[in-house]
Amino acid sequence: MILLSCFQVTVNAQTGLDPIVVLYDAEHSPQFSPTEEEDGLKLMLDMVNSSTRYIVKVNEDPIRNHTLSDVDILIVASPDQSNEFTVSEVAAIDEMLRNGSSLMLLGDPSIGQDSTYWSDSQFQDLGETIALNRLLDSLNITGSRFSVNYSVSDDRYWGDALFDWNETLNATSPWVVSMDSSTWDSTHPIFKNINELVLMTATLKPIPLASSIATGYDTSFAQYKLTSFAMANYSFPNQTLFSERPLSYSAINGSFPSWLSAFEFNKSRIVISGSTIMFSGRELDLETGNRQWFYEADNSRLFMNMLDWLSEEFVNAPEAITPMLLISGVVLAVGVAFYIMKKIR
């Protein structure tokens, strides 16, 4: 018995766990490159990859079933309207969701000429969230959608932006907003240890959104892009002044525009956020300073929390109790057998 108890064995709880595979879709002309630090998401994806829990892969080819065969979380961030998902790609994503993997969809708001980003042509078509809405439609996922406005002048759909004169970081930029815990569901795991966020975000609909876990303040409102160059007159937080179809947008007086949604869909989980740029290395849309979104407040921690929630049930560390009981049972059986043999003699 003493000798048996001295043997060392490896139990499951001591073995390494397979990492969660996160795939970033770079095939559909995303606004933010996974390999650029200053203008892209490299800082954020490197942080994810450095974790022992995750491994990040980048996809630059059309999505097929084999592309997603080992993927636990698929990230689609600000795809371009001109490069939407094909029928076969939608089928592959649908199959992935049926197998229990998760989906993160990140959009962005539209910007006008008064944004400091306007001089960079790369960002002039920011906010083409219709591509994400059409993906959700194709997947038969009902509920949450990005608020969009159709521009007849150039046949584009633009994502509404969240504005707040009271909480803006710059009096001339009411779309760069600082948020505190009063604007989100603090009981949700995604907001664990999140105290402050700085964001520039598109808004979600309908009003109210059942799956919403974060909104603007009671002084926040959504605004839409009036032309290819300019937003509607954001001096007035009453979108009904500008739209014949106000219920198709998220900004109605007295409403709290949503920007983050999280829900379960069959066996999978889905997160929909109105902001990709808040996780990028891009400088904030302010007149002065060189502050980067990635380093602002708890932005990067929020991204990690979203991944944690999306993969919450994927990895359950095995317990040592079962193998230890087996070992103890074997030792006990040997001891009983030895005792019986001694008695028989």
C-alpha positions as CSV (number, residue, x, y, z in Angstrom):
1,M,0.0,0.0,0.0
2,I,2.8,2.4,0.9
3,L,4.7,1.6,-2.3
4,L,1.5,2.1,-4.4
5,S,0.8,5.5,-2.9
6,C,4.4,6.6,-3.8
7,F,3.8,6.2,-7.6
8,Q,3.4,9.4,-9.5
9,V,0.8,9.6,-12.3
10,T,-0.4,12.3,-14.7
11,V,-4.1,13.1,-14.3
12,N,-6.2,15.1,-16.9
13,A,-6.3,18.3,-14.9
14,Q,-2.5,18.5,-15.1
15,T,-2.4,18.3,-18.9
16,G,-2.4,21.2,-21.3
17,L,-5.6,22.4,-22.8
18,D,-6.1,23.0,-26.5
19,P,-6.3,26.7,-27.3
20,I,-9.4,28.4,-28.6
21,V,-9.0,29.0,-32.3
22,V,-10.0,32.6,-33.3
23,L,-10.3,33.3,-37.0
24,Y,-10.2,36.9,-38.3
25,D,-11.8,37.3,-41.7
26,A,-9.6,39.4,-43.9
27,E,-11.2,38.3,-47.2
28,H,-14.1,40.7,-47.4
29,S,-12.1,44.0,-47.6
30,P,-12.2,44.9,-43.9
31,Q,-11.5,48.5,-43.0
32,F,-8.9,47.4,-40.4
33,S,-6.0,45.2,-41.4
34,P,-4.9,42.5,-39.0
35,T,-1.2,43.2,-39.7
36,E,-1.1,47.0,-39.2
37,E,-0.4,48.5,-35.7
38,E,-1.3,52.1,-36.3
39,D,-4.4,51.8,-38.5
40,G,-5.4,48.2,-38.0
41,L,-6.1,45.6,-35.3
42,K,-2.6,44.1,-35.0
43,L,-2.2,45.4,-31.4
44,M,-5.4,43.8,-30.4
45,L,-4.9,40.5,-32.2
46,D,-1.4,40.2,-30.9
47,M,-2.7,40.6,-27.4
48,V,-5.2,37.8,-28.0
49,N,-2.5,35.6,-29.5
50,S,-0.2,36.1,-26.6
51,S,-2.8,34.6,-24.3
52,T,-2.4,30.9,-23.5
53,R,-6.1,30.6,-24.0
54,Y,-6.3,31.7,-27.7
55,I,-4.6,31.3,-31.0
56,V,-5.4,33.7,-33.8
57,K,-5.5,32.8,-37.5
58,V,-6.2,35.2,-40.4
59,N,-8.3,34.1,-43.4
60,E,-7.6,35.7,-46.8
61,D,-9.5,33.3,-49.0
62,P,-13.2,32.7,-49.7
63,I,-14.7,31.0,-46.6
64,R,-15.5,27.3,-47.0
65,N,-16.4,24.5,-44.6
66,H,-12.8,23.4,-44.3
67,T,-11.9,27.0,-43.5
68,L,-14.0,26.9,-40.4
69,S,-13.6,23.2,-39.4
70,D,-11.4,23.9,-36.4
71,V,-12.6,27.5,-35.7
72,D,-14.2,28.3,-32.3
73,I,-14.8,32.0,-32.9
74,L,-15.1,33.8,-36.2
75,I,-14.6,37.5,-36.2
76,V,-16.1,39.6,-39.1
77,A,-15.1,43.3,-38.7
78,S,-16.3,46.1,-41.0
79,P,-16.5,44.2,-44.3
80,D,-16.9,46.4,-47.4
81,Q,-20.3,46.7,-49.0
82,S,-18.7,45.8,-52.4
83,N,-17.4,42.5,-51.1
84,E,-20.3,40.8,-49.4
85,F,-20.5,37.1,-48.4
86,T,-21.5,34.6,-51.1
87,V,-24.1,31.9,-50.8
88,S,-21.5,29.2,-50.2
89,E,-19.7,31.3,-47.6
90,V,-23.0,31.9,-45.7
91,A,-23.6,28.1,-45.8
92,A,-20.2,27.5,-44.3
93,I,-20.8,30.0,-41.5
94,D,-24.2,28.5,-40.9
95,E,-22.7,25.1,-40.5
96,M,-20.1,26.4,-38.1
97,L,-22.8,27.9,-35.9
98,R,-24.8,24.7,-36.0
99,N,-21.7,22.9,-34.7
100,G,-21.7,25.3,-31.7
101,S,-18.9,27.8,-32.6
102,S,-19.4,31.5,-32.0
103,L,-19.5,34.6,-34.1
104,M,-18.4,38.2,-33.4
105,L,-19.6,40.9,-35.8
106,L,-18.0,44.3,-35.5
107,G,-19.3,47.4,-37.4
108,D,-18.5,51.1,-37.4
109,P,-20.3,54.4,-37.7
110,S,-20.3,56.5,-40.8
111,I,-18.2,59.7,-40.7
112,G,-18.6,63.1,-42.4
113,Q,-16.1,65.6,-43.8
114,D,-15.7,67.3,-40.4
115,S,-14.0,64.2,-39.1
116,T,-10.2,64.2,-38.8
117,Y,-10.3,60.9,-40.5
118,W,-11.8,62.3,-43.7
119,S,-8.4,63.1,-45.2
120,D,-7.6,59.4,-45.3
121,S,-9.6,58.0,-48.2
122,Q,-9.5,54.6,-46.6
123,F,-12.0,55.8,-43.9
124,Q,-14.4,57.8,-46.1
125,D,-16.6,54.7,-46.6
126,L,-16.4,53.7,-43.0
127,G,-19.8,52.5,-41.7
128,E,-21.0,50.3,-44.5
129,T,-22.8,48.0,-42.0
130,I,-25.4,46.9,-44.6
131,A,-22.9,44.0,-45.4
132,L,-23.3,42.8,-41.8
133,N,-27.1,43.1,-41.9
134,R,-27.3,41.1,-45.0
135,L,-25.1,38.4,-43.5
136,L,-27.4,38.2,-40.5
137,D,-30.4,38.0,-42.9
138,S,-28.8,35.2,-44.8
139,L,-28.1,33.3,-41.6
140,N,-31.8,33.7,-40.5
141,I,-30.7,35.4,-37.3
142,T,-33.5,37.6,-36.2
143,G,-33.4,40.5,-33.8
144,S,-30.4,42.7,-33.7
145,R,-29.4,44.8,-36.7
146,F,-27.3,47.8,-37.5
147,S,-29.2,51.0,-38.0
148,V,-28.6,52.1,-41.5
149,N,-29.7,54.9,-43.8
150,Y,-30.0,54.6,-47.6
151,S,-28.4,57.4,-49.6
152,V,-30.0,57.7,-53.0
153,S,-27.2,60.0,-54.3
154,D,-24.6,57.2,-54.5
155,D,-26.6,54.0,-53.9
156,R,-25.0,53.3,-50.5
157,Y,-26.2,52.3,-47.1
158,W,-24.5,54.1,-44.2
159,G,-24.4,53.1,-40.5
160,D,-25.9,55.5,-38.0
161,A,-23.5,57.1,-35.5
162,L,-24.0,57.6,-31.8
163,F,-23.7,61.2,-30.7
164,D,-23.6,62.9,-27.3
165,W,-22.8,66.5,-26.6
166,N,-22.5,66.0,-22.9
167,E,-20.1,63.1,-22.8
168,T,-17.9,63.9,-25.8
169,L,-14.2,64.2,-25.4
170,N,-14.1,67.2,-27.8
171,A,-16.8,69.9,-28.2
172,T,-16.4,69.8,-31.9
173,S,-16.5,65.9,-32.1
174,P,-19.7,64.7,-30.4
175,W,-19.2,61.2,-31.8
176,V,-16.1,60.4,-29.6
177,V,-17.8,59.5,-26.4
178,S,-16.6,58.4,-22.9
179,M,-18.9,55.8,-21.3
180,D,-19.3,54.6,-17.7
181,S,-21.0,51.6,-16.1
182,S,-24.3,53.4,-16.0
183,T,-24.7,52.7,-19.7
184,W,-24.2,48.9,-19.7
185,D,-25.4,45.8,-17.9
186,S,-22.7,45.4,-15.2
187,T,-24.0,41.9,-14.3
188,H,-23.1,40.6,-17.8
189,P,-19.7,38.7,-17.9
190,I,-18.6,40.8,-20.9
191,F,-18.4,43.8,-18.5
192,K,-16.5,42.1,-15.8
193,N,-13.9,44.6,-14.5
194,I,-14.9,47.2,-17.1
195,N,-15.1,50.7,-15.5
196,E,-14.8,53.1,-18.5
197,L,-14.9,52.9,-22.3
198,V,-14.1,55.4,-25.0
199,L,-15.8,54.7,-28.3
200,M,-17.0,55.9,-31.6
201,T,-19.8,53.6,-32.5
202,A,-22.6,52.7,-34.9
203,T,-26.0,52.1,-33.3
204,L,-28.2,49.0,-33.3
205,K,-32.0,48.5,-33.7
206,P,-34.8,47.8,-33.1
207,I,-36.0,50.1,-30.3
208,P,-35.7,48.7,-27.7
209,L,-33.3,45.9,-28.4
210,A,-33.9,42.9,-26.1
211,S,-30.4,41.5,-26.5
212,S,-28.7,44.9,-25.9
213,I,-26.2,45.0,-23.1
214,A,-24.9,48.5,-23.7
215,T,-26.5,51.8,-24.8
216,G,-25.7,55.5,-24.8
217,Y,-26.6,57.9,-22.0
218,D,-30.1,59.5,-21.8
219,T,-28.4,62.5,-23.6
220,S,-27.2,60.3,-26.5
221,F,-28.8,60.1,-29.9
222,A,-28.1,58.5,-33.2
223,Q,-27.6,60.4,-36.4
224,Y,-27.5,59.3,-40.0
225,K,-25.4,60.3,-43.0
226,L,-27.3,62.8,-45.1
227,T,-25.0,62.8,-48.1
228,S,-21.7,61.1,-49.2
229,F,-19.8,63.8,-47.3
230,A,-21.9,65.0,-44.3
231,M,-23.9,63.7,-41.5
232,A,-27.4,65.1,-40.9
233,N,-27.6,68.2,-38.7
234,Y,-26.4,66.8,-35.4
235,S,-27.2,70.1,-33.6
236,F,-30.7,68.6,-33.0
237,P,-30.9,65.2,-31.2
238,N,-34.2,64.5,-32.8
239,Q,-33.9,62.3,-35.9
240,T,-37.6,62.5,-36.7
241,L,-36.9,66.0,-38.1
242,F,-34.8,64.4,-40.8
243,S,-36.4,61.1,-41.7
244,E,-39.7,60.0,-43.1
245,R,-39.2,56.6,-41.7
246,P,-37.9,57.3,-38.1
247,L,-38.6,53.7,-36.8
248,S,-36.0,52.3,-39.2
249,Y,-33.4,54.1,-37.2
250,S,-32.4,53.9,-33.6
251,A,-32.7,57.5,-32.6
252,I,-36.0,58.6,-31.3
253,N,-36.3,61.2,-28.6
254,G,-36.3,59.6,-25.2
255,S,-34.6,56.4,-26.5
256,F,-31.2,55.0,-25.5
257,P,-29.4,54.0,-28.7
258,S,-27.9,50.5,-28.4
259,W,-24.4,49.7,-29.6
260,L,-23.6,46.2,-28.2
261,S,-25.7,43.1,-28.4
262,A,-24.9,39.6,-27.0
263,F,-27.2,36.5,-27.3
264,E,-27.3,32.8,-27.7
265,F,-28.3,31.4,-31.1
266,N,-29.2,27.7,-31.0
267,K,-26.0,26.1,-29.7
268,S,-23.7,29.1,-30.5
269,R,-23.2,32.6,-29.1
270,I,-23.1,35.9,-31.0
271,V,-21.8,39.3,-30.2
272,I,-22.6,42.3,-32.3
273,S,-20.8,45.6,-31.7
274,G,-21.1,49.0,-33.4
275,S,-17.4,49.7,-33.1
276,T,-14.3,48.1,-34.6
277,I,-12.2,51.2,-34.4
278,M,-12.3,51.3,-30.6
279,F,-10.0,48.2,-30.6
280,S,-7.6,49.5,-33.3
281,G,-4.3,51.3,-33.1
282,R,-5.7,54.3,-34.9
283,E,-5.5,57.7,-33.2
284,L,-8.7,59.1,-31.7
285,D,-10.8,61.3,-33.9
286,L,-9.8,64.4,-32.1
287,E,-8.3,67.7,-33.2
288,T,-5.2,67.4,-31.0
289,G,-3.3,64.6,-29.3
290,N,-2.0,61.2,-30.3
291,R,-4.1,59.0,-28.2
292,Q,-4.7,55.5,-29.6
293,W,-8.0,53.7,-29.3
294,F,-6.4,50.4,-28.2
295,Y,-4.9,52.0,-25.1
296,E,-8.0,54.0,-24.1
297,A,-9.8,53.2,-20.8
298,D,-10.8,49.5,-20.7
299,N,-11.2,49.1,-24.5
300,S,-8.8,46.2,-24.9
301,R,-10.1,44.4,-21.9
302,L,-13.6,44.6,-23.3
303,F,-12.5,42.8,-26.4
304,M,-10.9,40.0,-24.3
305,N,-14.1,39.7,-22.2
306,M,-16.2,39.3,-25.4
307,L,-13.9,36.5,-26.5
308,D,-14.2,34.9,-23.1
309,W,-18.0,35.0,-23.1
310,L,-18.1,33.6,-26.7
311,S,-15.9,30.7,-25.7
312,E,-17.2,30.3,-22.1
313,E,-18.4,26.7,-22.6
314,F,-15.7,25.5,-25.0
315,V,-13.0,24.8,-22.4
316,N,-13.9,23.1,-19.1
317,A,-10.7,22.2,-17.2
318,P,-11.0,18.5,-16.4
319,E,-11.2,17.7,-12.7
320,A,-8.7,15.5,-10.9
321,I,-11.3,13.8,-8.7
322,T,-12.2,11.1,-11.2
323,P,-8.7,9.7,-11.8
324,M,-7.9,10.1,-8.1
325,L,-11.0,8.0,-7.2
326,L,-9.9,5.3,-9.7
327,I,-6.4,5.2,-8.2
328,S,-7.8,5.0,-4.7
329,G,-10.2,2.3,-5.7
330,V,-7.4,0.2,-7.2
331,V,-5.3,0.6,-4.1
332,L,-8.3,-0.4,-1.9
333,A,-9.1,-3.4,-4.1
334,V,-5.5,-4.6,-3.8
335,G,-5.5,-4.1,-0.1
336,V,-8.8,-6.1,0.3
337,A,-7.5,-8.9,-1.9
338,F,-4.3,-9.1,0.1
339,Y,-6.2,-9.2,3.4
340,I,-8.5,-12.0,2.1
341,M,-5.6,-14.0,0.9
342,K,-3.9,-13.7,4.3
343,K,-7.1,-14.8,6.0
344,I,-7.5,-17.9,3.7
345,R,-4.0,-19.0,4.5
